[in-house]
Amino acid sequence: MKIDITYRRILILTAPVVVTQMTHTAMGVIDTMMVGRLGVVALAGVGLGAIISWWCLSFFVGLLQGVNTFVAQFFGAGRRDRVGVAFWQGLYLAVGAGVALLALSPLSDRVFSLTRASQEAQAIASAYTEVRMSAAVGLMIFLVAENYYRGLGRTDIPMRAGLVQLALNCGLNYLFIFGAWGFPELGPAGAAVGTVIAQFVVAVGLLGGVLFTSMGRNHGASRPRPFESALMGKMLRVSVPIGIQVFMELGGISVFTALVARLGDSQMAATNAVIHAWSLSYMLAVALAAGSTTLVGQCLGAQQLRDARRVVGRVLRLGYVGMAAMAVLYIGFPDRLMALFVRQAELGVVLPYARPLFLIAVVCLVFDLQFNVLSGALRGAGDTTYTMWVNIGVVWGVFVPLVLVAARHWGLIGAWSCFIIHVMLMAALLALRVRGNVWIERGAALLDAERAAGAAGAAVEMDELRSSPAV
């Protein structure tokens, strides 16, 4: 099977992922916008709760991304019978993750007491987080199905599901936050209730698409497949580092959030709003990273080793265009962006804190894009341990210590400025890895035990690759 890596194919693959990521991001943005109508304290509490809850969820979210890698490689190798087996191993992981998160949900009160945020903000954050974690199994199943479709290159299906989820989230938030049409008025916690219900409904729909349509039948995923310890072991070797990486990174962001929360509710509200606005560009970077994972995985599965490297450069070039557009938005319209999140009466209090934060976000855009796309390429090759150590080392060896000092001496601007060093250093270290050949060698060998043919051609191409200059 010849994998198409033209710019047209990259756009066809990544454009739906951009929309999908936009719907995921928009859910958080809409939560923030709706809760912002309840006041600055509510906005600060939900912002704190959202970041901490994602920290708790992050390991399991990363753990399930290995499904994309293995589905893509099996698909590229023409081993469609194994695609379904990979999907079911991911489903077993998802159920286990949901049970673990349910057991952890009562601990949220203790976590928020360590932040030293205001008592009101802590109470709101704790209620929000407990709801999100207790119903996380819906999100886990959603992610397995989403990564399955992405591995096949059918990114249009999660896109449609994401649009449905967004619509449900908007409606359910309105009902539960404000108690409309006789529904209970839950205030900020209603945003969490609306989100988990929307995720669960869409997860069931995506799962049904795998079990009861040709998208599952054609790849052996429509019927239960047994647990395979060997394949599960391979998946865990790829995905556990992703889970640790994401968990440790968000742990560092959680420390940053806790320090900002101590500066005051207005500073925390500004941080929450700017992070959600910044997430629009982050959404684009993550979408391009997902496309990079899928195409690199498919190319390596099909033994198109040179094409795996070419994919990275092409995805990056497309990303630079998008980041330029986002920079114009952040520099030109900070007032309008903030007005989406904060009540008019409180805009004057929060806006002075937010304006310089947008400038810092603009500086970070290109490096954030590079880190995400390069990380996505390494995931497609199954080379995830290096990225994990880079992330842990930079976040906890550089970012967190800098934030501890900067927040104390230079306040909000000082704490935020640490993001610049953080993303620049991570992008540079991943660029060094991608310029070499180790990641391609590992990716080419990932399915050696299951690949029936093509080993001789891969060896010849790898010799040629070693003798050619790094791109």
Buried (B, 14 or more C-beta within 10 A) or exposed (E): EEBBBEEEBBBBBBBBBBBBBBBBBBBBBBBBBBBBEBBBBBBBBBBBBBBBBBBBBBBBBBBBBBBBBBBBBBBBBBBBEBBBBBBBBBBBBBEBBBEBBBEBBEEBBEBBEEBEBBEBBBBBBBBBBBBBBBBBBBBBBBBBBBBBBBBBBBBBBBBBBBBBBBEBBBEBBBBBBBBEEEBEEBBBBBBBBBBBBBBBBBBBBBBEBBBEEEBBBEBBBBEEBEEBEEBBEBBBBBBBBBBBBBBBBBBBBBBBBBBBBBBBBBBBBBBBBBBBBBBBBBBBBBBBBBBBBBBBBBBBBBBBBBBBBBBBEBBBEBBEEBBEEBBEBBEEEBEEBBBBBBBEEBBEBBBEBBEBBBBBBBBBBBBBBBBBBBBBBBBBBBBBBBBBBBBBBBBBEBBBEBBBEBBEEEBBBBBBBBBBBBBBBBBBBBEEBBBEBEBBBBBBBBBEEBBEEBEEEBEEBBEEBEEEEEE
